[in-house]
């Protein structure tokens, strides 16, 4: 079974909860949170923070390519309104 690598973009409690729940799946290898928060920094296990702002779409796309991310979850509305979905689909 191939394990999934996931990127969660955001800094809030919503993103922490998403990362925590996703990491519980036996099908998930790793959950990267960009940039994450104190809770995700301390979570350990499958969860790790990456120092990239949630609204830095170009760097998030690059990270997703470099880390072979298969699923991206964007928590905040601002990156979505700024075209994050289009940028990920185009890459």
Secondary structure, 3 states (H helix, E strand, C coil): CCCEEEEEEECCHHHHHHHHHHHCCCCEEEEEEEECCHHHHHHCCCEEEECCCCCCHHHHHHHHHHCCCCEEEECCHHHHHCCHHHHHHHC
